[in-house]
Amino acid sequence: MTGMNLNITGPQIVLGTMDFGTRVGADDAFAILDSFVAGGGVWLDTANCYSFWADPSGVGGASERVIGAWLRARPGAREAVRIATKVRQNPLVAHSWPQSAEGLSARAVQAGVEESLGRLGVGHVDLLWAHAEDRAVPLAETVGAFGALVTKGVARRVGAANHAAWRVERARSLAREQGVEPWTALQLRHSLVQPRPLAPVAEAGHRLLADEDLDLARSEGLGVWSYTSLMWGSYVRADKPLPQTYDHPGTGRVLSVLEDVAGELSATKNQVVLAWLMRQGIDPIVGASRVEQVEEALAARRVRLDDGHLVRFAEAR
């Protein structure tokens, strides 16, 4: 595997590696990673807590260890990919979450990153996320800790996942005051279908993308990544129905338009959803357990939605 030119322009498909080392074994993970890079994929998304809930150990680290093993087994692979990881949610005591979840104190951030780098076997990550808010710690302390990591070269960029827009903007203001690198990316849950308004999110720790997040990102030039982009396969698998909170008239209308558009463009429904996200400047994270899923997702880059398609989806919602 040779080095590549990583001058990335425009939205990208990001490979979600949450299940690597737990639900997806190392051999399958290696094949998925190989296929992703061969298909022109660049960004890998992981976290230090992946996947403590599926690991008999009760703590995270499995995903990062698998990526680290793959990097060691593939000469030149580090130059062919960019790695994003997260700190904040890893249990410090096995099987004790959220009670023992690491926070965002300067000490916790530093320790979390050092452990991640060790598992990955790399000297830096290309993007470090604060995985969730920690309001028990002064925001200025967290901002300083993330900024210091960029200054040291341990993280090339920093971003905020599952944070309220006002907290992100406050953090960016604090970073300017401190003279350190600010958060320049947001990661939130988003997909074509939407839950009923005001319906709570059933999944612990998830935060839905809101209009104000996109407004902030577009005003400030921030990157936006979406997770749960394909709703756990619910667009294409009858055995994986959408959560109850998505049971409202708008969902049926959107799914009908999705079926029509997929047929018109000779694309899969998943590819149309990914194209819809990228058309809005969003980088969708796609988890994969099989090589075919990676190939399908990467092919979404060739699906072209026009303004008319966007209007049809918007009116259906």
N, C-alpha and C positions, 0 to 999 in steps of 0.2 A: 504494500500500500504506500503510494508515494504522496508527498506533500501536495496540497492544492492551493489555488488562489481563493481565499475566503473573503473576497470583497463582495459582501452580500447586499443586494438591493431588493427592496420590496418585501412583502410578507413571505414568511417561510413556514413550511410544515415542520413542527418540532416533534421529535420522538420522545414520547413519555415512557419512562423506564421504571415506573413505580413497582411493577410486579416482578422485576428481574431478581432472581435469587430466592424468590418465595413461590409465587404461583407460576412463574416462568423459569424453568431451569436454565443453567448456564449454557448448555449447548444450543438450546433454542434462542436464548438471548444473543449469543454470538452470531447466529445466522441472521437474526433480525437486524443487528447492528451492521453486519456486513452488507446486507441488502440495502439498508438505509443509506449508507455511504456510497455504495455503488450507484444508487439512483440519484445521487446529487444532494442528499440530505446533509445538513451540517449541525444543527443544534440538538443536543441531548439535554433533557430535563430530568433531574433527579432531586433527591432531598436526603438529608442525613437521617430522617425518621422513616424512610421507606424500607420495608413495610412492616413496622413493629406489630401491627394487628394481625398479620398473617404469618409471622415468624415465631416458631416455638420459643425462641430466646426471649421474646417480649420486648425487644428493643430494635431500633432501625440499624441501617448500615449495609444490608444485604445488596441493595441495588448498586450502591457506590462500589462495593467490593467486586461485583460482577463487571462493572464498567472498567474498573482498575485492572482486572484480570484480562479483559479483552484488549485494553491498551497495551499491556505487556506482551500479549500474543500477536499483536499486529504492528510490525515496524512501520513507523510513519503515521499511525492512526491519530496520534495526538495532534498532528498538524492538519489532519483532515476534518476534525470536528471542533465544535465549541461546546463547552460544558457549563451547564447552569445547575447549581445546587442550592439548597435552602437550609437555614438554621431556624430553630424556634420550637419545633414540636417533638423532638426526640425525647422519649422517656429517659430520665436519669436513673430511675429504678425500674427494673423489669416488670412488665405487666401492670404498671402504675401510670395510667394516662387518663385524664390530663393532670392528675395531681402532681406528678413529678416531671412534667414537660419542661424542658429547658426554656428559659426566658430570653430576653433581649438585652440583658445587662452587658456591659463591655466585656466582662469576664466570660459570660456564657457564649457570646458571639465569637470571641477569640478561640475559646476551647472547642466550640463546635466546628469552626472552620479548620482548625489544625487537625482534628480527627477526620474530617471529610477529605482533606488533602492526603492524609495517610492512607485512607482506604482507596482513594482514586489513584494514588501513586503519581500525583502531579504536583508541580510547584505553584500553580495558580488555577483558579477557575475563571471563566470568561464572564460569568454573571452570577452574583450571589444575591439570593432573595431573603428577605425577612418573611418567613412563612406565614406569620399571623401577627396581629398586634400583641403587645405586652404593655398594658397600661399601668402595670405595677412599677415600671421602670421609667424614669424621665426620658422623654423622647430625645432630648438633647444628648443624653448619654448613648443611646442607640445610634443616633446619627453620627456621633463622633467615632464610635467603634467601627461602623461600616466605612466611614471616610478614611480611617486609619488603614484599613485593609487595602483600599485602593492605593493610598500613598505608598504602602509597602510593596505593592505589586502582587499581592496575594489574590486580589479580585480585580478584574479589569473594569467591570461595571457593577452597580448595585441597584436593586429594585425591591419593590414592596408587593407581596402577595396577600390577598385577603385583607387589605387595609381600606378604611374609609377614605374617600377622596380628600376630605379636609385634613386628615392626619398626614397624608402624603404631601400635600402642599405646605403644611406647617413644617414637616421634616425638611423639605427642600429649602424653606426660608432659614431654618436653623443651620443647615449645611452652608448656606451662603454666609451667614454670620460667623461660622467657625472657619470658613475658608477651606472646606473639604468637599469631596465629590458627593453630589446629591443622588438620591434615587432617581433613575431615569427610565424605569420600566414598571409597569403594573401587570399583575397576574390575577385574574379573577375567573369565576365560572361563567361561561356563556355558550349559548348554542342557539339554533334557529327557533326551536320551540321555547316558550317561556312559561313559568308556573303562573297560577292565578295571582293577581296583584295582592300584595301583603301576605301571601302564604309563606309560612316559615320554611326554611331549607331544612330538610330532614337530616342531611349529612353533616356531622359535626365538623366545624371549622370552615365549611364552604361559605363563600360570599359571592353573591351574584353581581355581575357587571351591571352598573347603572348608567343612565345617560350622563350623569355628572362625571363619571369616571372617563368616559370617552371625550367629554367636553374638556376636562383637564388635560388629557393626553394630547388632544389635537391642538390645544392652545399652547402647551408647553413643549411639544415635540417629544413626548414620551412614547416608548414602545408599549404595546399591549399584547399580552399572551392570554389565550383562553384555555381553560381546562374543562374536562367533561364535555368536550366539543361535540362528540358523537353520542352522548347520552348512553354510554355503556352498551352500545349496539342496538338501542331501541328503535332507531330509524329503519332497521332492516331485519330485525329478529323478533318473530312473534313470541318467542319464549322469554323475551326481555321487555315486558311492557313498561311504558313510561310510569314514573311515580304518580301516585294519586293526585298530587298537587298540580299536575299538568292536565288534569281532566277538566277541560273547559272548552267552549265552542271554538275559540281561536286556534286551539291545537289541531282540531279536525280540519279547519280551513287551511292552515299552513301545510299540513301533511298532504292535503289534496293538491295544492300548488306544487309542492316538492315533487310529488309523483309525476305531475305533468311536465315540469321543467326537466326532470331527469330524463324523461322519454324524449323530449324535444332535442336535448343536447347529447343524447346517446351516452349518458354518464350514469353512474350509480347515485343513489340518494345520498350516500355518505360523501361522495365527491362534490355534489352540489352544495351540501352544508358547509364543507370546508372551503369551497370557492366563495360562498356567501360571506364567510368570516374574513377571508383574505381580501375580498373586494372592499371591505371596510377598513383595511389596514391592520387587521388583527392577525397575529401569528397563532394558529391553532395547535395545541398540543394533542397528539394522537398516541394513545397507548396501543401497543400491539402484542399479541401473543403468538402470531404466525407471520411468516414472511409475506404471504399474500396480502395481508392487511397493510403492510408497509408499502407494497407496490401499488395498491389501490389508492392509498392516501397521497403518495407522491404524484400520482397521475392527476390528482385534483388540480395541480398547478396549470394544467392545460385546459381546464374547463373555464370558459369565458362567460361570465354573467354580465348582461348589459343593464342599463338603467331601467329598462322595462321590467326585467326580472326582479330587480330590487323593489320596484313599485308594487308588483304583484304580491310579493312576500309581505311588504309593509301593510298593504291593505287587508291582507288575510289575517294578520295578527290583531 
